[in-house]
Amino acid sequence: MLSLFFAATAGAYGPPRHHGSCLHNLQEEEKLLGSQPDPDRYYREVILPHKLSMNLDYLDRVSLSYDVLLVFRTTCTLLVPLWTPKRQ
């Protein structure tokens, strides 16, 4: 299965980039890593396997319609903070 992952053409976009889970939000990932006693180990054992799993799932579902859905979700993820009033 990993041979499929490594054979895929690299790109700047994929499921971990847009996923709504806090684990894949880069700002949240930074906070998670900062709160760990061993950030490198946490990344290798928790975050990286989850990201690889999501990418393998993406490779199984590759299609134009799925890519359009990912772009739509990314757009929504970027716009939601603009619509949400900031708490003081």
Protein Blocks (a to p, Z undefined) as FASTA:
>chain_A
ZZmmmmpccdfbdfklmombfklmmklmmmmmmmpfblmlmmmmmmmmmmmmmmmmmmmm
gcfklmmmmmmmmmmmmmmmmmpccdZZ
